[in-house]
Structures are given as structure tokens and as C-alpha cells.
């Protein structure tokens, strides 16, 4: 039994009311082809099913939302890398959607689908911050690359990662990234910005996101010591209430005190469970960074609404 008082609220309507003020809905379009002209080739006709078109609409909505969150003109090459980064995980930022209909294209083959998509703006903002967009608006972050065991095939990927995160190698920089491989595992350590930030992963992209994500989260809009930020955290997607209880313990560890995370409500829906906390922490950005990693792969989504907003 959970020690906190659980407030069980009715099914879908309560969930809609709870989250409606915290999401961003936008209209997205995508085109799909049930048939194509004889001899047609290329990517123009690659979307061949309604379900694929729906996924493409999710990508378009999330990508457009990301550019709005960033709020400044991003170079085309970086925008392209951002879209590639978001595309395979776009559905995880979609809270709900509603198909508005389709119209036939003038070419007689394609159909354009319109979809109203509610995007998890808070979760997406956290990722945008971890990719460095808020810190690299005018100039890139320079770092000293200390690599070993890097194969030729990796250099192209590193170039793309530099574009995406807004980074520039410079051997004179005091910010040092030590990177090597041990077997099939990448080991990264970022040094020169306080305590070292380290990560290990079989995928370079994942280790890179972990290290630089922590760096950008900690170095962007930090709160003064002693000035705690407070807000409402809402997480949903559990199958059973036990998941809420387990996460409640984890969240209290992150904020460093039992009073820093107060469970206010658990909402039992037809197909999932959601919960709401009042959270207070001196480093809420770090808490949200850990939360972003926690929900990845668990089928969860979250929203954080700072007090007074």
C-alpha cells in the first residue's frame, strides 16, 4: 500500500483535464501514395501506407515544435541533424492525436493527411536543452578532443554529432573530452567543467548524448544556490499503480528529501496509470535530466510545470 493518500479520479476525462494545460497541439500534414506512376523511382513515393503517413505526421509535428522551442534561426545542416535525431523517437513525444481527414493530391496518386498532434512540450524542451541549442545560439561550445582507438569510419559520425550539438574541437580549450573504446564499448569522460561527467555505451550516439546532455543541462539556466525551484510534475504511462510507488522512491532520491517530492494524485485510466507530484529542488534541471533518461524505454511521458507559469 502506498503511504501517501491516493486520489483516484475518473477515466479519460480527468486525464484530459489534468494534462490539457501542459501540452501543445499543432496541425501536421504528410503525404502517402496508395499507388504510384508507372516506372516511378526515388523517395518521393516512399510513403506507401496510411500508418506510415501517420508516423510521418508525428515527425513533422515534433520537429516543428522543436524549432519553435529553440526560438532562433538554426543553420540548415543542424536542422537536418535535429530532424534525424528526433525522427525515430518522435512518437514518444506525442501525447495524443486526432486525424482531421485526407485530400487527394493534384497528381492523382497521393493523399495528404492532416493530423492534430498534442506534443509533450516539456519533455521535448528537456531534450532540446540537452542537445545544446540553448547554450550555442551565437557560438559553438569548444572542447579539447582527447581520443584513442577511433576508427576512420567514426570521424564522419563525429562530424554529424558536432553539427547537432553545436560543438567545435579546439586543442586549446580547457574543456576536455576523453574518449576511447574498450572492446565494443565507448567510454567518454568530460573534464574541466566541475566534476567529471562520464558515460559508457555500446553506441557512440548514446554515450555522447549522456555526457553532453548532462553538461548542457547543468550549465544552462542554473539556479542560484539556496534558491529552490518548485513546480508540478506529471508522469503517465504505467500499466499498474505499483510503478508509481517505485518511481516515487526514485524521485525522492533525486530531489534529496521526502518533502521535496510530494505525491498529490494517482489517476487510474482505462489503459494506463498517471500520477502528479509537487516537486521542489535547488537543481530542477538535473532532476529533469535524470527523468528524461528514466522514462526512455519505459513507455512513460512527463510534463513539468514550474510554479507561477
Secondary structure, DSSP 4 states (H G I P E B T S, - for coil): --SSPP-EE-SHHHHHHHHGGG-EEEEEEEEEESS--TT--SGGG---SHHHHHHHHHHHHHHHHHHHHH-SPPPHHHHHHHHHHHHTTGGGGEEEEEEEEEEE-TTSSEEEEEEEEEE-HHHHHHHHHHTTTTT-SSSPEEEEEEE-S--HHHHHHHHHHHHHHTEEE-TT-S-EEEEEEETTEEEEEEESSSS-EEEEESSHHHHHHHHHHHHHHHHSSPPPTT--EEEEEEEEEESSTHHHHHHHHHHHHHHTSSTTEEEEEEEE-SS-EEEEEEEEETTHHHHHHHHHHHHTTTT-EEEEEETT-
